[in-house]
Structures are given as C-alpha cells and as structure tokens.
Amino acid sequence: MHDLVFLFDVDNTLLDNDHVQRDLGDHLATHFGQAARDRYFALFEDLRSTLGYADYLGALQRYRLEYLHNPKVLRIANWLVDYPFADRLYPKALDVVRHVSAWGPAVILSDGDAAFQPRKIERSGLWRTFADNVLIYVHKEQALDDVERLYPARRYVMIDDKLRILESLKQQWGDRVVTVFPRQGHYAFDPEELRKRKPADIAIDAIGDMLSFQRDRFAA
C-alpha cells in the first residue's frame, strides 16, 4: 500500500498529440492530396466516436479498404509507427515524472488501442521513464478497480488534460484523488467542456509547472 501513486495521461498531457495530428495531416496532404487527408480524418473521427478512443491504425485500415488499388497507401503505416514521438514530448515532461517518483510510483494511465498506443509510448521514451508502469484501457475511468489492484494507494494524483476524465475519477474516488489539469491541447480549451465540467483540484498552464510542486501540495 503506497501513500501516493501518480497517474499520468499521455496524449496532450505528456506528449503534444495535437502536433502529431497536424504532422500526419500535412504528410497525407503532401503525398496523397487534400482529399485523401480529409477522408482519412473523417474515418478517424467516425471510428473515435464509435470506440471512444483514437485509433490511427484502425482508421488507416478503413481508408485502405477504399483504396485497395493504390499501393502507396501501405506506406502511411510505416510513417505512423516510425514517427519520432520523443520530439513531441512537452518541455520538462520527463523531469516531472522523475520529480514526483521520489514520493510514490508514477504510472501511465491511458486510453487507446492495443498496437499504436503502446508503440507511441515506447518510441517516445515514456515506457522506459515509467519503468514499465504502463496501463492502457479502452475507457480508463471504467478500470479504476484494476488500477487499485495493481497499484494500491491511500491517495492518487491524476494528471489529465480532459476535465471529463478528472471529474469521473473525482466522482468515484472522492477525496482519495487529487486531480491536476494541465491546460494543454484542444480538449483543455473546449468552451463547452469548461462550462459543464467541475474544475480540477489543481490547474496548471503546462506540465512542466509541476516541477515547482512539493509533496505537501497533494495532501488532503
């Protein structure tokens, strides 16, 4: 039983996923045309609304089925899995993980598919920094019993750019969780989400701001 366990989201919390999407869009437009870019992201958003998480390779598979006679499409997957994700980590993100690890285990708690999300975490260097403490679920807010079983703690700290997730954890864990909201990425500035969600316990402008925190910031 740990006193504190720190749970980190990945996309737009530790890693600038909006930038990754822009790079993918630019790559598709440059090599396949604007129509191909628009069609891929239409499939991507449709799949996300169905699954509840981003599935880049699943959207690519759907796109491929529409363009079976274009062999160039097969190279998109290579671009995705070889993308330099380490270059898209937010400034001081790894330093923050090491900083809080002095007070308790640091664990990735992410949503995602079973192929591309692990690849992203590995390629970015996060898997190594978190010393194999990596959890990926379809809907992480529905897997808190599993989190407690694997990383039992008196108190959790959840760092996530989505107020929806932070609000759900607060409803389930109450005062056992301290929620931290880094205002990064497009979800963090969605006016509708900001209006209808309860604020987090702590809001910061960037993940690197946590370097100034001391352990007592996460006390009851």
C-alpha positions as CSV (number, residue, x, y, z in Angstrom):
1,M,0.0,0.0,0.0
2,H,1.6,3.2,-1.2
3,D,0.9,6.6,0.3
4,L,0.8,8.2,-3.1
5,V,0.5,7.0,-6.7
6,F,0.8,9.4,-9.6
7,L,-1.3,8.6,-12.7
8,F,-0.4,10.3,-15.9
9,D,-2.4,10.5,-19.1
10,V,-0.2,10.6,-22.3
11,D,-1.8,12.5,-25.2
12,N,-1.8,16.2,-24.7
13,T,-0.6,15.7,-21.1
14,L,3.0,14.4,-21.5
15,L,3.0,14.4,-25.3
16,D,1.8,17.0,-27.8
17,N,-0.6,14.8,-29.7
18,D,-2.2,17.8,-31.5
19,H,1.2,18.4,-33.1
20,V,1.4,14.7,-34.1
21,Q,-2.0,15.0,-35.8
22,R,-1.0,18.1,-37.6
23,D,2.1,16.4,-38.9
24,L,0.0,13.4,-40.1
25,G,-2.4,15.7,-41.8
26,D,0.5,17.6,-43.6
27,H,2.0,14.2,-44.6
28,L,-1.2,13.0,-46.1
29,A,-1.9,16.2,-47.9
30,T,1.6,16.4,-49.3
31,H,1.9,12.8,-50.5
32,F,-1.7,11.8,-51.2
33,G,-3.6,15.1,-51.6
34,Q,-6.0,17.2,-49.6
35,A,-9.0,14.9,-50.4
36,A,-7.1,11.9,-49.0
37,R,-6.3,13.9,-45.9
38,D,-9.9,14.9,-45.3
39,R,-11.2,11.4,-46.0
40,Y,-8.7,9.8,-43.6
41,F,-9.7,12.1,-40.7
42,A,-13.4,11.7,-41.4
43,L,-12.9,7.9,-40.9
44,F,-10.7,8.6,-37.9
45,E,-13.4,10.8,-36.2
46,D,-16.1,8.3,-37.1
47,L,-14.1,5.5,-35.5
48,R,-13.3,7.6,-32.4
49,S,-17.0,8.3,-31.8
50,T,-17.6,4.5,-32.1
51,L,-14.7,3.3,-29.9
52,G,-14.3,6.2,-27.5
53,Y,-10.6,6.5,-28.2
54,A,-8.3,7.5,-31.1
55,D,-7.5,4.5,-33.4
56,Y,-5.0,5.7,-36.1
57,L,-4.3,2.3,-37.5
58,G,-7.9,1.3,-37.5
59,A,-8.8,4.4,-39.5
60,L,-5.9,3.6,-41.9
61,Q,-7.3,0.1,-42.4
62,R,-10.7,1.6,-43.3
63,Y,-9.1,4.0,-45.6
64,R,-7.1,1.2,-47.3
65,L,-10.2,-0.7,-48.0
66,E,-11.5,2.2,-50.0
67,Y,-8.2,2.4,-52.0
68,L,-7.1,-1.2,-52.4
69,H,-5.5,-0.5,-55.8
70,N,-3.2,2.3,-54.5
71,P,0.0,0.6,-53.2
72,K,1.3,3.9,-51.8
73,V,-1.3,3.8,-49.0
74,L,0.7,1.0,-47.4
75,R,3.5,3.4,-46.6
76,I,1.3,5.5,-44.4
77,A,1.5,2.8,-41.7
78,N,5.3,3.0,-41.8
79,W,5.2,6.7,-41.3
80,L,3.0,6.4,-38.3
81,V,4.9,3.7,-36.4
82,D,8.3,5.3,-37.1
83,Y,7.2,8.8,-36.1
84,P,9.7,10.5,-33.8
85,F,7.4,10.8,-30.8
86,A,10.2,11.7,-28.5
87,D,10.4,15.0,-30.3
88,R,6.8,15.8,-29.3
89,L,7.1,15.4,-25.6
90,Y,6.2,18.6,-23.8
91,P,9.2,20.5,-22.3
92,K,10.3,19.0,-18.9
93,A,7.7,16.2,-19.1
94,L,10.2,13.5,-18.3
95,D,11.7,15.7,-15.5
96,V,8.2,16.0,-13.9
97,V,7.8,12.2,-13.9
98,R,11.2,11.8,-12.2
99,H,10.4,14.6,-9.8
100,V,7.2,13.0,-8.4
101,S,8.6,9.5,-8.5
102,A,10.5,10.4,-5.3
103,W,7.2,10.4,-3.5
104,G,5.5,7.4,-5.0
105,P,5.1,5.3,-8.1
106,A,4.5,7.1,-11.4
107,V,2.1,5.2,-13.7
108,I,0.8,5.9,-17.2
109,L,-3.0,5.6,-17.3
110,S,-4.0,6.0,-20.9
111,D,-6.8,5.1,-23.3
112,G,-6.0,3.6,-26.7
113,D,-5.7,0.7,-29.0
114,A,-3.5,-2.3,-28.3
115,A,-1.0,-1.6,-31.1
116,F,-0.4,2.1,-31.9
117,Q,-0.7,3.5,-28.3
118,P,1.9,1.1,-26.9
119,R,4.2,2.0,-29.9
120,K,3.8,5.7,-29.2
121,I,4.6,5.2,-25.5
122,E,7.7,3.1,-26.3
123,R,9.0,5.3,-29.1
124,S,8.6,8.5,-27.0
125,G,10.8,7.1,-24.2
126,L,7.9,7.2,-21.8
127,W,7.8,3.4,-21.2
128,R,11.4,3.4,-20.0
129,T,11.0,6.5,-17.9
130,F,7.9,5.0,-16.2
131,A,9.9,1.8,-15.5
132,D,7.2,-0.4,-17.2
133,N,4.4,1.1,-15.1
134,V,2.1,1.4,-18.1
135,L,-1.7,0.8,-18.2
136,I,-3.8,1.2,-21.3
137,Y,-7.5,0.7,-21.3
138,V,-10.4,1.3,-23.7
139,H,-12.0,3.5,-21.1
140,K,-9.7,4.1,-18.2
141,E,-12.3,5.7,-16.0
142,Q,-14.1,2.4,-16.0
143,A,-11.0,0.5,-14.9
144,L,-10.3,2.0,-11.5
145,D,-10.7,-1.3,-9.7
146,D,-7.9,-2.6,-11.8
147,V,-5.8,0.4,-11.0
148,E,-6.3,-0.1,-7.3
149,R,-5.5,-3.8,-7.5
150,L,-2.2,-3.2,-9.4
151,Y,-1.2,0.0,-7.6
152,P,-2.9,0.1,-4.2
153,A,-2.6,3.5,-2.6
154,R,-4.1,5.7,0.1
155,R,-4.2,8.6,-2.3
156,Y,-3.9,9.0,-6.0
157,V,-2.9,12.0,-8.1
158,M,-4.4,12.0,-11.7
159,I,-2.8,14.4,-14.3
160,D,-5.0,14.6,-17.4
161,D,-5.9,17.3,-20.0
162,K,-9.6,16.2,-20.1
163,L,-11.9,17.5,-17.4
164,R,-14.3,14.8,-18.2
165,I,-11.8,12.2,-17.0
166,L,-10.8,14.1,-13.9
167,E,-14.5,14.7,-13.0
168,S,-15.2,10.9,-13.4
169,L,-12.3,9.9,-11.1
170,K,-13.3,12.5,-8.5
171,Q,-16.9,11.1,-8.5
172,Q,-15.6,7.6,-8.0
173,W,-12.6,8.2,-5.6
174,G,-13.7,11.4,-3.9
175,D,-11.0,12.8,-1.6
176,R,-8.7,9.8,-2.3
177,V,-7.7,11.5,-5.6
178,V,-6.2,14.9,-6.3
179,T,-6.9,16.0,-9.9
180,V,-4.4,18.0,-11.9
181,F,-5.5,19.7,-15.1
182,P,-2.7,20.8,-17.5
183,R,-4.2,23.3,-19.9
184,Q,-2.6,21.8,-23.0
185,G,-4.2,20.6,-26.2
186,H,-7.6,21.3,-27.8
187,Y,-9.7,19.5,-25.2
188,A,-8.4,21.7,-22.4
189,F,-9.8,24.8,-24.2
190,D,-13.1,23.4,-25.4
191,P,-15.6,26.1,-24.1
192,E,-18.4,23.6,-23.8
193,E,-16.3,21.2,-21.6
194,L,-15.1,24.1,-19.5
195,R,-18.6,25.2,-19.0
196,K,-20.2,21.9,-18.0
197,R,-17.4,20.2,-16.0
198,K,-16.4,20.8,-12.5
199,P,-12.9,22.4,-12.1
200,A,-10.0,20.2,-11.2
201,D,-8.3,20.5,-7.8
202,I,-5.2,22.0,-9.4
203,A,-4.9,23.7,-12.8
204,I,-1.6,24.4,-14.4
205,D,-0.6,26.1,-17.7
206,A,2.0,23.4,-18.6
207,I,3.1,20.0,-17.4
208,G,6.5,21.4,-16.5
209,D,4.9,23.6,-13.9
210,M,4.7,20.6,-11.6
211,L,8.4,20.8,-11.1
212,S,7.8,23.6,-8.6
213,F,5.4,21.4,-6.5
214,Q,6.4,19.8,-3.3
215,R,4.8,16.6,-1.8
216,D,2.5,18.5,0.6
217,R,0.7,20.0,-2.5
218,F,-1.1,16.7,-2.8
219,A,-2.1,16.3,0.9
220,A,-5.7,16.2,1.9
